[in-house]
Amino acid sequence: MGKTYSIRGLDMYVEQFVNPEKPAIVFLHGFTGSSSTWRDAMNTLKDDFSVFAVDLTGHGKTSTPLEADRYSMSEQVADLDDLFSKLQLSRFIFVGYSMGGRLAIGYTARHPEKIAALLLESSSPGLQKEEERIARQASDAGLAERLLQNGIETFVNNWENIPLFESQKMLSADKRKAIREERMSQSPTGLANSLRGFGTGSQPSYWEILRELQMPVLLMTGELDSKFVAIAREMKKDLPKATQIIVPQAGHAIHVEKPELFVTIVKEYLEGLTY
């Protein structure tokens, strides 16, 4: 079921199956996504966990602020902390995909005591070098401007054809249609401001903080997504309690391309933990 919460001046939408006697899992989606991307996983996990999936700022049914600064890492971390207080989540398992994984890392860096385990799918702690961040900010600003000028359909047409999503072309027609509809349903302003205020170049680098994170961390990447396989490999070197799993014949969005395998990996990993 879905519910909207008033959070620091925003309406934040959450899909949830509340099971107070069970451990809690919170899911964060990627750019152009929403809580609906997690529905299959949530339906499978809801008997064993209390599960929540958040529509992030400017996405899905959550508010779309007009100021790009309202999408920054610090603002979204504060939003999540207020939301988790309202959800009465004092300690939980955190799952983040791509952009949502970056936010999960940022939140965990600020509130490590609340995270029982951190599960990252195809994500990164940001860019290490200042010149990389500046170049990425300029690139994302240009992408945002073209989105607003040319409209959502042209943007989605281009976005679904970038190399990162090449493996999704092997999905069934129905699944590709559902992914496209989710992307097309987004607010152009929300996506543009997300690129400007919360793109990889706009966020802090968390590489130096990784070695301080003492909770178990699972790094999931698809073997066809060589860029993020390499990033996860570097992250594993710094994280004290990290496990890396490379999923065969999967690309960037494992939970979409291999949904049953994704849930199996999550369940088996969590069964092996004490938290």
Residue pairs with C-beta under 8 A, 6 or more apart in sequence:
1 15
1 16
1 17
2 13
2 14
2 15
2 16
2 35
2 61
3 13
3 14
3 16
4 11
4 12
4 13
4 14
4 61
5 11
5 12
5 13
5 14
5 83
5 86
5 87
6 12
7 79
7 82
7 83
7 86
8 75
8 78
8 79
8 82
9 63
10 57
10 62
10 63
10 65
10 79
11 61
11 62
11 63
12 54
12 55
12 57
12 62
12 63
12 79
12 83
13 35
13 54
13 55
13 60
13 61
13 62
14 35
14 52
14 53
14 54
14 55
14 83
14 87
15 35
15 36
15 38
15 39
15 42
15 52
15 53
16 50
16 51
16 52
16 53
16 87
17 42
17 46
17 50
17 51
18 50
19 46
19 47
19 49
19 50
19 51
20 50
22 48
22 49
22 50
23 49
23 50
23 92
23 93
23 116
23 270
23 275
24 49
24 50
24 51
24 52
24 89
24 91
24 92
24 93
25 45
25 49
25 50
25 51
25 52
25 92
25 93
25 94
25 95
26 52
26 53
26 54
26 84
26 89
26 92
26 93
26 94
26 95
27 35
27 38
27 41
27 42
27 51
27 52
27 53
27 54
27 95
27 96
27 97
27 100
28 53
28 54
28 56
28 94
28 95
28 96
28 97
28 99
28 100
28 101
28 103
28 104
29 35
29 37
29 38
29 53
29 54
29 55
29 56
29 59
29 60
29 97
29 99
29 100
30 37
30 97
30 98
30 99
30 100
30 101
30 122
30 253
31 98
31 99
31 191
31 194
31 195
32 59
32 156
32 159
32 182
32 183
32 186
32 191
33 59
33 60
33 97
33 99
33 100
33 182
33 183
34 55
34 59
34 60
34 61
34 182
34 185
34 186
35 53
35 54
35 55
35 60
36 60
36 182
37 53
37 97
37 182
37 255
37 256
38 53
38 255
39 53
40 255
40 259
40 263
41 255
41 259
41 262
41 263
41 266
42 51
42 53
44 263
45 51
45 263
45 266
45 267
48 267
49 93
52 87
52 89
54 62
54 80
54 83
55 61
55 62
56 62
56 76
56 99
56 100
56 103
56 194
57 63
57 64
57 65
57 70
57 71
57 75
57 76
57 79
57 190
57 194
57 198
58 64
58 65
58 71
58 186
58 187
58 189
58 190
58 191
58 193
58 194
59 186
59 187
59 190
59 191
59 194
60 185
60 186
64 187
64 189
64 190
64 193
65 71
65 193
66 189
66 193
67 193
67 197
68 192
68 193
68 196
68 197
69 75
69 197
70 193
70 197
71 193
71 194
71 196
71 197
71 198
72 197
72 198
72 202
72 203
73 102
73 103
73 106
73 198
73 202
73 203
73 204
75 197
76 103
76 106
76 198
77 103
77 106
77 107
77 110
77 111
80 103
80 107
81 107
81 110
81 111
84 90
84 92
84 114
89 114
90 114
91 113
91 114
91 115
91 116
92 114
92 115
92 116
93 115
93 116
93 117
93 118
93 119
93 270
93 275
94 104
94 107
94 108
94 115
94 117
94 118
94 119
95 104
95 119
95 120
95 121
95 266
96 102
96 103
96 104
96 105
96 118
96 119
96 120
96 121
96 123
97 121
97 122
97 123
97 253
97 255
98 121
98 122
98 123
98 252
98 253
99 123
99 194
99 198
100 123
101 120
101 121
101 122
101 123
101 124
102 123
102 124
102 125
102 126
102 200
102 203
103 198
104 118
104 120
104 123
105 118
105 120
105 123
105 125
105 206
106 203
106 204
106 206
107 115
108 115
108 118
108 213
108 215
109 206
109 209
109 212
109 213
112 212
112 213
112 214
112 215
115 215
116 215
116 273
116 275
117 215
117 216
117 217
117 218
117 269
117 270
117 273
117 275
118 213
118 215
118 216
118 217
118 218
119 217
119 218
119 220
119 266
119 269
120 217
120 218
120 219
120 220
120 232
120 235
121 220
121 221
121 253
121 254
121 255
121 262
122 220
122 221
122 222
122 225
122 228
122 252
122 253
122 254
123 228
123 231
124 200
124 228
124 231
124 235
125 205
125 206
125 207
125 209
125 210
125 235
126 133
126 200
126 203
126 204
126 205
126 206
126 207
127 133
127 136
127 200
127 201
127 205
128 205
128 207
132 201
133 200
133 201
133 202
133 205
134 201
135 201
136 199
136 200
136 201
137 199
137 201
137 202
138 201
139 201
140 195
140 196
140 199
140 200
140 201
140 202
141 195
141 196
143 195
144 191
144 192
144 193
144 195
144 196
145 192
146 155
147 155
147 188
147 191
147 192
147 195
148 188
148 189
148 192
151 188
152 184
152 186
152 188
152 191
153 184
155 188
155 191
156 180
156 183
156 184
159 165
159 183
160 168
160 179
160 180
160 183
164 225
164 227
164 251
164 252
165 251
165 252
165 253
166 224
166 251
167 222
167 224
167 225
167 250
167 251
167 252
167 257
168 176
168 179
168 251
168 253
168 256
168 257
169 176
170 257
171 179
171 256
171 257
175 256
179 256
196 202
207 238
210 235
210 238
210 239
211 238
211 239
211 240
213 239
213 240
213 241
214 240
214 241
215 241
215 275
216 241
216 242
216 243
216 273
216 275
217 239
217 241
217 242
217 243
218 242
218 243
218 245
218 265
218 266
218 269
219 232
219 235
219 236
219 239
219 242
219 243
219 244
219 245
220 232
220 244
220 245
220 247
220 254
220 262
220 265
221 228
221 229
221 231
221 232
221 244
221 245
221 246
221 247
221 254
222 228
222 229
222 246
222 247
222 249
222 250
222 251
222 252
222 253
222 254
222 257
222 258
223 229
223 246
223 247
223 248
223 249
223 250
224 249
224 250
224 251
225 250
225 251
225 252
228 252
229 246
232 244
233 244
235 242
236 242
236 243
236 244
243 269
245 265
245 269
247 254
247 258
247 261
247 262
247 265
249 258
250 257
250 258
250 261
251 257
254 261
254 262
255 262
